[in-house]
Amino acid sequence: MSATLRSVAGQDEASLLREIHNALHGLRFGAVEITVHNGQVVQIERKEKFRLQPPSGSKQP
């Protein structure tokens, strides 16, 4: 997992919504968590799960 520092000082609502949209983009399985402190969004965290399936025709143990 990696973290990216981004400045939120002076961000408007459109910028925050764009960041949330980016976190949701392409997410198939997982969660997006938005942390608010003193009425301001301070962190957007994306947790993604990858579902692995056995190749077709293989037997399960």
N, C-alpha and C positions, 0 to 999 in steps of 0.2 A: 504494500500500500504506500502511496506517496501523498505528500501534502504540498499545496501551493499557497504561498502567502499572497494575498491580494488586498489592496487598500480599499476599505469601505468608507473612509471619511468622505463625506459629501456625496455619496452615491444616492441617486434618486430611485424611486420605486421601479422605474423601467429597467434600470441596471440590475437591481436585485432580482426582478422577474426573469431577466435574461440569464442570470447565473443559475437560477433554479431550473429554467428550461434546459440549459446546457447539462445540468446534472441529471435530468430525466431523459435526455435524448439518448436513444439506443438502449435504454435499460429494459431488459426482458424479465429478469428475476432479481429482486433485491429491494432496497429501500433508500430514500433520500431523507436525511434528518436535517432540520433547520434549527439552529440554536440561537435563541434570542436572549440578550442581556441588557437590562435597563431600557427595554423597548426598542432595541436595535438588533438587527441580524448581525451576528458576529461570526457565524460558522455555518457552512453548508457541507454536509458529509454524504458521500455516495458509497453505499455498500452494495456490491454486485456479487451475485451467486452464479456460478456456471454449473449447469446440469449436464452431466455426462451420461451418455447412453451407450450400451454395448453395441458393437457393430451388428448389423442385421445378419441373422443366421447363426450367431454364436450362442452357445448354451450357457445358462446361468449356473453357477456352482450351487 
